[in-house]
Structure formats: structure tokens, C-alpha cells
Amino acid sequence: MNLTELKQRILTGNLNPHTLAEYQLQLSGLFSRMSEEAGTLEDEYAEWYVTNHDKYNSVKATEMAWRVTDKGKRLAFLKREMKSCEKMISSAKSQLRMKEIEIRNTA
């Protein structure tokens, strides 16, 4: 299941605790993979910066030149998705806590 599908299912609510925990694990796995790829791209950015910074007038211009490359766009995308993933993990945890409280109150 991809991140968009997981987000939609978590946001609908009414999930049982087992399913929420499973989705939380899937989100954690997605976050881990995205984080690894982002780390690799950041390493590549450092190498790219060293080779290309003389071509531009400023640090900002060099950074902007990187951001329009395919790898720069991918890194920006991954950072946005990772932030979204973190929020969804937090949402799943909150829903799990609420379900636990409901179970305790009915027991």
C-alpha cells in the first residue's frame, strides 16, 4: 500500500486497533525507505555542490540550480512526503491511544 492510500484509510477513522497498528508499521517502513533515499540524495547534493559552486554567483543560486535538477526535485518531494508520513504516524498513534482509553472505560 502506498502513502496516499495509507493516509486516506487512517483519516477515515473507525479502524480497529490491530489495523491501526499495522498501518503505523507500514508508515514507519515507508518513512525509513524515504529517509534512506533522501540521505543518498543529500550526499549527491554535497558532491554536486563542490563541483558546481564555481559556476554560480552565490550559495543561494547554487542551491536553486540543484533544486531544479531531477535529483533536487526528488529530494524536495521526499522531504514533503516524509513530513506527511510523520504526521500520519502521529495520527495513528493518537487514534490508538483513544481506542485504548475507550476499551478501558468500557471494561
PAZAPA-4460 file (N, C-alpha, C; in steps of 0.05 Angstrom, whole numbers, plus 32768, in hexadecimal, padded with zeros to 4 digits):
% residues 107
    n_x    n_y    n_z   ca_x   ca_y   ca_z    c_x    c_y    c_z   seq   type   mol
   8011   7FE8   8000   8000   8000   8000   8012   8019   8000     1      M     A
   800B   802D   7FF0   801B   8045   7FEF   8012   805A   8004     2      N     A
   8022   806F   8006   801D   8083   801B   8001   8090   8018     3      L     A
   7FF9   8096   7FFF   7FDF   80A3   7FFB   7FC8   8091   8005     4      T     A
   7FCA   8077   7FFE   7FB5   8064   8008   7FB5   8062   8026     5      E     A
   7FCD   8061   8032   7FCE   805F   804F   7FC2   8078   805C     6      L     A
   7FC9   808F   8051   7FBE   80A8   805C   7FA0   80A8   805B     7      K     A
   7F95   80A1   8044   7F77   80A1   8041   7F6A   808E   8055     8      Q     A
   7F75   8077   8059   7F69   8063   806B   7F6B   806C   8088     9      R     A
   7F82   8078   8090   7F85   8081   80AB   7F72   8099   80B1    10      I     A
   7F70   80AB   809D   7F5F   80C3   80A1   7F42   80BC   80A2    11      L     A
   7F39   80A6   8098   7F1D   809E   8099   7F14   8097   80B5    12      T     A
   7F28   808F   80C6   7F21   8087   80E1   7F13   806C   80E1    13      G     A
   7F06   8066   80F8   7EF7   804C   80FB   7F07   8034   80F4    14      N     A
   7F21   8034   80F9   7F32   801D   80F5   7F36   800E   810F    15      L     A
   7F38   7FF4   810E   7F3D   7FE6   8127   7F5A   7FE9   812E    16      N     A
   7F61   7FE5   8148   7F7C   7FE9   8151   7F91   7FD9   8142    17      P     A
   7F8A   7FC0   813C   7F9D   7FAF   812D   7FA4   7FBC   8112    18      H     A
   7F90   7FC5   8104   7F94   7FD1   80E9   7FA4   7FEB   80EC    19      T     A
   7F9E   7FFB   8100   7FAD   8014   8104   7FCA   800E   810A    20      L     A
   7FCF   7FFA   811A   7FEB   7FF3   8121   7FF9   7FE9   8108    21      A     A
   7FEB   7FDA   80F7   7FF7   7FD0   80DE   7FFE   7FE7   80CC    22      E     A
   7FEC   7FFA   80C9   7FF1   8012   80B8   8008   8022   80C3    23      Y     A
   8009   8024   80DD   801F   8033   80E9   803A   8026   80E2    24      Q     A
   803B   800C   80E3   8054   7FFE   80DC   805A   8002   80BE    25      L     A
   8046   8001   80AD   804B   8006   8091   8055   8022   808C    26      Q     A
   8049   8036   809A   8053   8052   8097   8070   8054   80A0    27      L     A
   8076   8047   80B6   8092   8048   80C0   80A5   803C   80AC    28      S     A
   809D   8026   809F   80AE   801A   808A   80B1   802D   8072    29      G     A
   809B   803A   8069   809D   804D   8054   80AF   8064   805B    30      L     A
   80AC   806E   8073   80BD   8085   807C   80DA   807D   807C    31      F     A
   80E0   8065   8085   80FC   805C   8085   8108   805A   8069    32      S     A
   80F9   804F   8056   8102   804E   803B   8106   8069   802E    33      R     A
   80F3   807B   8033   80F5   8097   8029   810D   80A5   8035    34      M     A
   8112   80A1   804F   8128   80AD   805D   8143   80A4   8052    35      S     A
   8145   808A   804C   815E   807F   8040   8163   808C   8025    36      E     A
   814E   808E   8014   8151   809A   7FFA   8158   80B7   7FFC    37      E     A
   814C   80C5   800F   8152   80E2   8013   816F   80E5   801B    38      A     A
   8178   80D4   802D   8194   80D5   8036   81A7   80D2   801E    39      G     A
   81A1   80BF   800D   81B2   80BB   7FF5   81B2   80D4   7FE3    40      T     A
   819A   80DF   7FDF   8199   80F7   7FCF   81A7   810F   7FDC    41      L     A
   81A6   8111   7FF6   81B5   8126   8003   81D3   8123   8000    42      E     A
   81DC   810A   8000   81F9   8105   7FFB   8200   810D   7FDE    43      D     A
   81EE   8107   7FCC   81F3   810E   7FB0   81F2   812C   7FAC    44      E     A
   81E1   813A   7FBB   81E0   8157   7FBA   81FA   8163   7FC3    45      Y     A
   8206   8158   7FD9   821F   8162   7FE3   8235   8160   7FCD    46      A     A
   8236   8149   7FC0   824A   8145   7FAB   8244   8158   7F93    47      E     A
   822A   815A   7F8C   8223   816C   7F76   822A   8189   7F7D    48      W     A
   8225   8191   7F95   822B   81AC   7F9E   8249   81B3   7F9B    49      Y     A
   825A   81A1   7FA4   8277   81A5   7FA2   827F   81A8   7F85    50      V     A
   8274   8199   7F74   827C   819A   7F58   8270   81B2   7F49    51      T     A
   8259   81BC   7F52   824B   81D0   7F43   8249   81EC   7F4F    52      N     A
   8252   81EF   7F68   824E   8209   7F75   825D   8220   7F67    53      H     A
   8272   821A   7F59   8281   8230   7F4B   8272   823B   7F33    54      D     A
   825E   822C   7F29   824E   8235   7F12   823A   824B   7F19    55      K     A
   8234   824E   7F33   821F   8260   7F3B   822A   8276   7F4D    56      Y     A
   821B   828C   7F4E   8224   82A4   7F5C   8221   82A3   7F7A    57      N     A
   8210   8291   7F84   820B   8291   7FA1   8203   8274   7FA9    58      S     A
   8203   8271   7FC4   81FB   8257   7FCF   81DD   8252   7FC8    59      V     A
   81CD   8267   7FCA   81B1   8264   7FC4   81AC   825C   7FA7    60      K     A
   81BB   8268   7F95   81B8   8262   7F78   81C0   8245   7F73    61      A     A
   81D5   823C   7F81   81DE   8220   7F7E   81C8   820D   7F89    62      T     A
   81BD   8214   7FA0   81A7   8203   7FAC   818F   8202   7F99    63      E     A
   8188   8219   7F8D   8171   8219   7F7B   8176   8209   7F62    64      M     A
   818F   820A   7F58   8196   81FA   7F41   8193   81DC   7F47    65      A     A
   819A   81D4   7F5F   8197   81B8   7F67   8179   81B1   7F68    66      W     A
   8169   81C3   7F74   814D   81BD   7F78   813E   81B8   7F5E    67      R     A
   8147   81C2   7F47   8139   81BD   7F2E   8143   81A4   7F1F    68      V     A
   8158   8197   7F2A   8160   817E   7F1E   814C   8168   7F26    69      T     A
   814D   8152   7F18   813B   813C   7F1F   8140   8132   7F3B    70      D     A
   8159   8130   7F42   815F   8126   7F5D   8157   813B   7F73    71      K     A
   815A   8154   7F6C   8152   8169   7F7F   8134   8169   7F83    72      G     A
   8125   8165   7F6D   8108   8163   7F6F   80FF   814A   7F7F    73      K     A
   810E   8135   7F7B   8107   811C   7F89   810C   8120   7FA7    74      R     A
   8122   812D   7FAE   8128   8132   7FCA   8113   8143   7FD7    75      L     A
   810A   8158   7FCA   80F5   8169   7FD4   80DB   8159   7FD8    76      A     A
   80D5   8148   7FC5   80BD   8138   7FC6   80BF   8125   7FDF    77      F     A
   80D6   8118   7FE2   80D9   8105   7FF8   80D6   8114   8013    78      L     A
   80E1   812B   8015   80DF   813A   802E   80C2   8141   8035    79      K     A
   80B2   8148   8021   8096   814E   8025   8087   8134   802D    80      R     A
   808D   811F   801F   8080   8105   8025   8087   80FB   8041    81      E     A
   80A0   80FF   8049   80A9   80F6   8063   809B   8106   8079    82      M     A
   8097   8120   8075   8089   8130   8088   806C   8126   808A    83      K     A
   805F   8121   8074   8044   8117   8074   8042   80FC   8082    84      S     A
   8056   80EB   807D   8057   80D1   8089   8059   80D3   80A7    85      C     A
   806A   80E5   80B1   806D   80E9   80CD   8052   80F1   80DA    86      E     A
   8044   8103   80CD   802A   810C   80D7   8016   80F5   80D8    87      K     A
   8017   80E4   80C4   8004   80CD   80C3   800B   80B8   80D9    88      M     A
   8025   80B4   80DE   802D   80A2   80F3   8023   80AD   810E    89      I     A
   8025   80C7   8112   801B   80D4   812A   7FFD   80D1   812C    90      S     A
   7FEF   80D4   8116   7FD2   80D1   8116   7FCA   80B5   811D    91      S     A
   7FD8   80A1   8112   7FD2   8085   8118   7FD7   8080   8136    92      A     A
   7FEC   808B   8141   7FF2   8087   815D   7FDC   8093   816F    93      K     A
   7FD3   80AB   8167   7FBE   80B8   8176   7FA4   80A8   8176    94      S     A
   7F9D   809E   815E   7F85   808E   815C   7F87   8074   816C    95      Q     A
   7F9F   8068   816C   7FA4   8050   817C   7FA0   8056   819A    96      L     A
   7FAB   806D   81A3   7FA8   8074   81BF   7F8B   8078   81C6    97      R     A
   7F7C   8085   81B4   7F5F   808A   81B9   7F50   8070   81BB    98      M     A
   7F57   805D   81A9   7F4A   8042   81AA   7F50   8034   81C4    99      K     A
   7F69   8036   81CD   7F71   8029   81E7   7F61   8034   81FE   100      E     A
   7F5D   804F   81FE   7F4E   805C   8213   7F31   8053   8212   101      I     A
   7F25   8052   81FA   7F0A   8049   81F7   7F07   802C   8202   102      E     A
   7F1A   801B   81FC   7F18   7FFF   8205   7F19   7FFE   8223   103      I     A
   7F2C   800E   822F   7F2E   800E   824C   7F14   8018   8259   104      R     A
   7F08   802D   824D   7EF0   8038   8259   7ED8   8026   8257   105      N     A
   7ED8   8014   8243   7EC1   8002   8240   7EC5   7FE8   8250   106      T     A
   7EDD   7FE3   8259   7EE3   7FCA   8267   7EDC   7FCA   8284   107      A     A
***
